[in-house]
Amino acid sequence: MRIDEILAERRPVFSLEFFPPKTEDGHTNLRATLDTLRHDRPDFVSVTYGALGSTRDRTIDIVKWIKQDLGIEAMAHFTCVGASATELRETLIEIEGAGVENVLALRGDPPEGETEWTQAEGGLRYSTQLIELLGEHFSFAVGAAGFPEVHPQAASPEADIRFLKAKQDAGASFFITQLFFDNAFYFDFVARAREAGVTVPIIPGIMPVTSVRNIKRITELCKSEIPEPFEHELQTREEDSEAVHDLGIAYATLQCVDLLARGAPGIHFYTLNRSPATRAILAALRAARPWAGAPPTV
């Protein structure tokens, strides 16, 4: 089922994101995690896309397995990195042939070990071009990324919102945001997007913190801000991994309750290929139902 159709008929929508492991052991662990999480009835699952070679193949294999064997709606992340337009179309034909109906269109980051983004020979430079290619040649539901704290390479917050609108105009039918830890960023981002003419659903992306070291690395990469009170509580527990894990679940649950109570269309969980934290949060949300009586979707 297309994700734009899922968003049109269900509220809230819960989705999970995974990345293709680099080792066979990691691949086995991911399959076990997904097999467990399917019992939590996610509305769809997405799989990130490596820049080169085997990780691309793993992404496609995992997406096929999710769709065909687990019976869960799947979305493949897809980037412009390291491939010509012809090669992109060939890979998309393979994904479409597996029965996958959803693609998250991204420009993509430079391959590991590189700092500058380089357009491939005969390739695409912008995510808007990829979205247009998808619309011209395929029937996928196409999603795109949004940045509540502004894309690091955007000239300004206003330019970032204009580019978001350009993605919608190119054919994106929903957005998933980068992770954030202060809900004010999300609601301000949505308000500015609506004012600029963006009308499609904007799903907030949430990452439960399970490791202080990991979250520091991730937030440095994506330029996301950890609110000072939360950072202080994390630091006081830094040597106690279980306490950090419990705090991370509690904080993410409070974030999700607030988002859903104020009209967010759902939650997209960045799982880091693990299940316990996400399962706990999903169970708490479904028990509390903070979306009941919420205002119309923001």
ROVEXMAR-894651 format. One record per residue (C-alpha): residue number from 1; z, y, x; residue in three letters. Coordinates in Angstrom, 1 decimal. Each point is the difference from the previous one (the first is absolute). Example, Ala and Ser with C-alpha at 12.3 -4.5 7.8 and 13.67 -1.06 7.14 Angstrom:
<sites>
  seq      pz      py      px  type
    1     7.8    -4.5    12.3   ALA
    2    -0.7     3.4     1.4   SER
</sites>
This chain:
<sites>
  seq      pz      py      px  type
    1     0.0     0.0     0.0   MET
    2    -0.8     3.5     1.2   ARG
    3     3.1     2.0     1.1   ILE
    4    -1.2     3.1    -2.0   ASP
    5     0.0    -2.2    -3.1   GLU
    6     3.5    -1.3     0.9   ILE
    7     1.3     3.6     0.4   LEU
    8    -1.6     0.9    -3.4   ALA
    9     1.8    -2.7    -1.9   GLU
   10     3.3    -0.6     1.8   ARG
   11     3.0     2.2     0.9   ARG
   12     1.5    -0.2     2.5   PRO
   13    -2.2    -1.9     2.5   VAL
   14     1.7    -1.7     2.9   PHE
   15    -2.1    -0.9     3.1   SER
   16     0.6    -1.4     3.4   LEU
   17    -1.7     0.6     3.4   GLU
   18    -0.3    -2.4     2.9   PHE
   19    -1.8     0.0     3.3   PHE
   20    -1.9    -2.8     1.7   PRO
   21     2.2    -1.6     2.7   PRO
   22    -1.4    -0.4     3.5   LYS
   23     1.3    -3.6     0.5   THR
   24    -0.2    -3.3    -1.8   GLU
   25     3.8     0.0    -0.4   ASP
   26    -0.1     3.4    -1.6   GLY
   27    -2.8    -1.1    -2.2   HIS
   28     2.1    -3.0    -1.2   THR
   29     3.0     2.3    -0.6   ASN
   30    -2.1     2.4    -2.0   LEU
   31    -1.3    -2.7    -2.2   ARG
   32     3.5    -1.2    -0.7   ALA
   33     1.1     3.6    -0.8   THR
   34    -2.9     0.5    -2.4   LEU
   35     0.7    -3.4    -1.6   ASP
   36     3.6     1.1    -0.7   THR
   37    -0.9     3.5    -1.2   LEU
   38    -2.5    -1.2    -2.5   ARG
   39     2.9    -1.0    -2.2   HIS
   40     1.0     3.7    -0.2   ASP
   41    -3.3     0.6    -1.9   ARG
   42    -1.5     2.9     2.0   PRO
   43    -2.9     1.7    -1.8   ASP
   44    -2.1    -0.1     3.2   PHE
   45     0.4    -0.7     3.7   VAL
   46    -1.9     1.9     2.7   SER
   47    -0.8    -1.1     3.6   VAL
   48    -0.6     2.5     2.8   THR
   49    -3.1    -0.2     2.1   TYR
   50    -0.2    -0.4     3.8   GLY
   51    -2.3     2.1     2.0   ALA
   52    -1.8    -2.8     1.8   LEU
   53    -1.0    -3.7    -0.1   GLY
   54     2.5    -2.6    -0.9   SER
   55     2.4     2.3    -2.0   THR
   56    -2.9     0.9    -2.3   ARG
   57    -0.6    -3.7    -0.5   ASP
   58     3.7    -0.6    -0.7   ARG
   59     0.0     2.8    -2.6   THR
   60    -2.9    -1.5    -1.9   ILE
   61     1.5    -3.5     0.2   ASP
   62     3.4     1.2    -1.3   ILE
   63    -1.5     2.0    -2.8   VAL
   64    -2.1    -3.0    -1.1   LYS
   65     3.1    -2.2     0.0   TRP
   66     2.0     2.5    -2.0   ILE
   67    -2.7     0.3    -2.6   LYS
   68    -1.3    -3.5    -0.2   GLN
   69     3.1    -2.2     0.8   ASP
   70     3.0     2.1    -1.1   LEU
   71    -1.8     1.6    -3.0   GLY
   72     1.3     3.5     0.9   ILE
   73    -2.2     3.0    -0.2   GLU
   74    -1.0     0.9     3.6   ALA
   75    -1.2     3.2     1.7   MET
   76    -1.6     0.1     3.4   ALA
   77     0.6     3.0     2.2   HIS
   78    -3.3     1.1     1.5   PHE
   79    -0.7     2.5     2.8   THR
   80    -2.9     1.7     1.8   CYS
   81     1.3    -1.0     3.5   VAL
   82    -2.2    -2.0     2.4   GLY
   83    -2.9    -0.9    -2.3   ALA
   84    -3.4     1.4    -1.0   SER
   85    -0.7     0.6    -3.7   ALA
   86    -2.1    -3.1    -0.1   THR
   87     2.9    -2.1     1.4   GLU
   88     2.3     1.6    -2.5   LEU
   89    -2.3    -1.0    -2.9   ARG
   90    -0.2    -3.6     1.3   GLU
   91     3.8    -0.4     0.1   THR
   92     0.3     1.6    -3.5   LEU
   93    -2.6    -2.5    -1.3   ILE
   94     2.3    -2.8     1.3   GLU
   95     3.1     1.5    -1.6   ILE
   96    -1.8     0.5    -3.3   GLU
   97    -1.3    -3.5     0.1   GLY
   98     3.6    -1.3     0.2   ALA
   99     0.6     1.6    -3.4   GLY
  100     2.1     2.9     1.3   VAL
  101    -0.5     3.1    -2.2   GLU
  102     2.1     2.6     1.9   ASN
  103    -0.4     1.9     3.2   VAL
  104     2.2     2.7     1.6   LEU
  105    -2.4     2.2     1.9   ALA
  106     1.3     1.6     3.2   LEU
  107    -1.4     1.7     3.0   ARG
  108     2.4    -2.1     2.1   GLY
  109     1.9     0.6     3.2   ASP
  110    -1.4    -0.5     3.5   PRO
  111     0.2    -3.5     1.4   PRO
  112     3.2    -1.0     1.7   GLU
  113     0.2     1.6     3.5   GLY
  114    -2.3     2.9    -1.0   GLU
  115     1.2     3.5    -1.0   THR
  116    -3.3     1.7    -1.1   GLU
  117    -1.9    -1.1    -3.1   TRP
  118    -3.6    -0.7     0.8   THR
  119    -2.8    -0.5    -2.5   GLN
  120    -1.8    -3.3     0.5   ALA
  121    -3.7     0.1     0.7   GLU
  122    -1.8     0.0    -3.3   GLY
  123     3.4     0.2    -1.7   GLY
  124     1.9     2.4    -2.3   LEU
  125     2.3     2.8     1.0   ARG
  126     2.0     0.8    -3.2   TYR
  127     1.8    -2.1    -2.7   SER
  128    -2.1     2.0    -2.6   THR
  129    -3.1    -1.5     1.5   GLN
  130     1.4    -3.5    -0.3   LEU
  131     1.0     0.7    -3.6   ILE
  132    -3.5     1.1    -0.7   GLU
  133    -1.5    -3.1     1.6   LEU
  134     2.3    -2.2    -2.1   LEU
  135    -1.1     1.8    -3.2   GLY
  136    -3.7    -0.2     0.9   GLU
  137    -0.2    -3.7     0.9   HIS
  138     3.0    -1.7    -1.6   PHE
  139     2.1    -0.2    -3.2   SER
  140     3.5     0.0     1.6   PHE
  141     2.8     2.1    -1.3   ALA
  142     0.6     2.4     2.9   VAL
  143     3.3     1.4     1.0   GLY
  144     0.8     2.5     2.8   ALA
  145     2.9     1.4     1.9   ALA
  146     2.1     3.0    -0.7   GLY
  147     2.4     1.8     2.4   PHE
  148     3.1     1.7    -1.7   PRO
  149     1.0     1.4     3.4   GLU
  150    -3.6     1.0     0.9   VAL
  151    -2.3    -2.0     2.1   HIS
  152     0.8     0.6     3.7   PRO
  153    -3.6     1.1     0.7   GLN
  154    -0.4     2.3    -3.1   ALA
  155    -0.7     3.6     0.7   ALA
  156     2.5     1.1    -2.6   SER
  157     1.8    -1.4    -3.2   PRO
  158    -2.7     1.7    -2.0   GLU
  159    -2.8    -1.6     1.9   ALA
  160     1.7    -3.4    -0.3   ASP
  161     0.1     0.4    -3.8   ILE
  162    -3.7     1.1    -0.1   ARG
  163    -0.9    -3.2     1.9   PHE
  164     2.1    -2.1    -2.5   LEU
  165    -2.1     1.6    -2.8   LYS
  166    -3.2    -0.8     2.0   ALA
  167     1.1    -3.7     0.1   LYS
  168     0.4     0.0    -3.8   GLN
  169    -3.4     1.7    -0.4   ASP
  170    -1.6    -2.7     2.3   ALA
  171     1.3    -2.7    -2.3   GLY
  172     3.7    -0.8     0.8   ALA
  173     1.7    -1.1    -3.3   SER
  174     3.6     0.0     1.3   PHE
  175     2.0     1.0     3.1   PHE
  176     2.8    -1.7     1.9   ILE
  177     2.2     2.3     2.1   THR
  178     1.2    -0.4     3.5   GLN
  179     3.7    -0.9     0.2   LEU
  180     2.6     2.7    -0.5   PHE
  181     3.8     0.2    -0.2   PHE
  182     0.4     3.3    -1.9   ASP
  183    -1.3    -0.1    -3.6   ASN
  184    -0.4     3.7    -0.1   ALA
  185    -3.1    -0.4     2.3   PHE
  186    -1.6    -2.4    -2.6   TYR
  187     0.6     2.2    -3.0   PHE
  188    -1.2     3.1     1.8   ASP
  189    -3.1    -1.8     1.2   PHE
  190    -0.8    -1.3    -3.5   VAL
  191     0.5     3.5    -1.5   ALA
  192    -2.4     1.6     2.6   ARG
  193    -2.5    -2.8    -0.5   ALA
  194     0.0     0.4    -3.8   ARG
  195    -0.4     3.8     0.4   GLU
  196    -3.1    -0.7     2.2   ALA
  197    -1.6    -2.3    -2.6   GLY
  198     1.1    -3.4     1.1   VAL
  199     0.5    -2.1    -3.2   THR
  200     0.2    -3.6     1.2   VAL
  201     3.3    -1.9     0.4   PRO
  202     2.0     0.7     3.3   ILE
  203     2.2    -2.9     0.8   ILE
  204     2.9     0.7     2.4   PRO
  205     0.4    -2.2     3.1   GLY
  206     3.5    -1.1     0.8   ILE
  207     1.2    -1.8     3.1   MET
  208     3.5    -1.6    -0.1   PRO
  209     1.7     0.6     3.4   VAL
  210     1.1    -3.2     1.6   THR
  211     0.1     1.1     3.7   SER
  212     0.9     3.3     1.5   VAL
  213    -2.2    -0.6     3.0   ARG
  214    -3.0    -1.0    -2.1   ASN
  215     0.3     3.0    -2.4   ILE
  216     0.3     2.5     2.9   LYS
  217    -3.3    -1.4     1.4   ARG
  218    -1.7     0.0    -3.3   ILE
  219     1.0     3.5    -1.0   THR
  220    -1.0     1.3     3.4   GLU
  221    -3.5    -1.5    -0.5   LEU
  222    -0.5     1.3    -3.5   CYS
  223     2.0     3.2     0.3   LYS
  224     2.3    -0.7    -2.9   SER
  225     3.4     1.7    -0.2   GLU
  226     3.2    -1.8    -0.5   ILE
  227     2.5     2.2    -1.8   PRO
  228     3.0     1.0     2.1   GLU
  229     2.7    -1.7    -2.2   PRO
  230    -1.9    -3.3     0.0   PHE
  231    -0.7     0.2     3.7   GLU
  232     3.6     0.6     0.7   HIS
  233     1.1    -3.0    -2.1   GLU
  234    -2.6    -2.2     1.8   LEU
  235     1.2     1.1     3.4   GLN
  236     3.6    -0.8    -0.7   THR
  237    -1.1    -3.6    -0.9   ARG
  238    -2.6    -0.4     2.8   GLU
  239     1.9    -2.8     1.7   GLU
  240     0.6    -1.9    -3.2   ASP
  241    -3.4    -1.4    -1.2   SER
  242     1.4    -1.4    -3.2   GLU
  243     1.5     3.4    -1.0   ALA
  244    -3.3     1.7     0.8   VAL
  245    -1.8    -2.5    -2.2   HIS
  246     2.4     0.6    -2.9   ASP
  247    -0.2     3.8     0.3   LEU
  248    -3.8    -0.2     0.2   GLY
  249    -0.2    -2.0    -3.3   ILE
  250     2.5     2.3    -1.7   ALA
  251    -1.8     3.2     1.1   TYR
  252    -3.5    -1.3    -1.0   ALA
  253     1.4    -1.2    -3.4   THR
  254     1.3     3.5    -0.7   LEU
  255    -3.3     1.5     1.1   GLN
  256    -1.9    -2.3    -2.4   CYS
  257     2.4     0.6    -2.9   VAL
  258    -0.5     3.8     0.3   ASP
  259    -3.8    -0.3     0.4   LEU
  260    -0.4    -2.3    -3.0   LEU
  261     2.4     2.0    -2.2   ALA
  262    -2.0     3.1     0.7   ARG
  263    -3.4    -1.5    -0.9   GLY
  264    -1.5    -1.6     3.1   ALA
  265    -2.6    -2.6    -1.1   PRO
  266     1.6    -2.8     2.2   GLY
  267     1.1    -0.8     3.5   ILE
  268    -2.0    -1.3     2.9   HIS
  269     2.3    -1.9     2.4   PHE
  270    -0.7     0.0     3.8   TYR
  271     1.6    -3.4     0.6   THR
  272    -0.6    -0.5     3.8   LEU
  273    -0.8    -3.6    -0.9   ASN
  274     3.6    -0.7    -1.2   ARG
  275     1.2    -0.9    -3.5   SER
  276     3.9     0.4    -0.3   PRO
  277     0.2     3.8    -0.2   ALA
  278    -2.9     0.4    -2.4   THR
  279     1.2    -2.9    -2.2   ARG
  280     3.4     1.6    -0.3   ALA
  281    -1.4     3.4    -0.9   ILE
  282    -2.4    -1.4    -2.6   LEU
  283     2.7    -2.0    -1.6   ALA
  284     2.3     3.0    -0.3   ALA
  285    -2.8     2.2    -1.4   LEU
  286    -1.0    -2.5    -2.6   ARG
  287     3.6    -0.4    -1.0   ALA
  288     0.7     3.7    -0.3   ALA
  289    -3.4     1.1    -1.4   ARG
  290     0.2     3.6     1.1   PRO
  291    -3.5     0.7    -1.4   TRP
  292     1.2    -0.5    -3.6   ALA
  293    -0.1     3.4    -1.6   GLY
  294    -1.6     1.5     3.0   ALA
  295    -2.4     3.0    -0.5   PRO
  296    -3.8    -0.5     0.0   PRO
  297    -1.3    -1.2     3.3   THR
  298    -0.1     2.8     2.6   VAL
</sites>
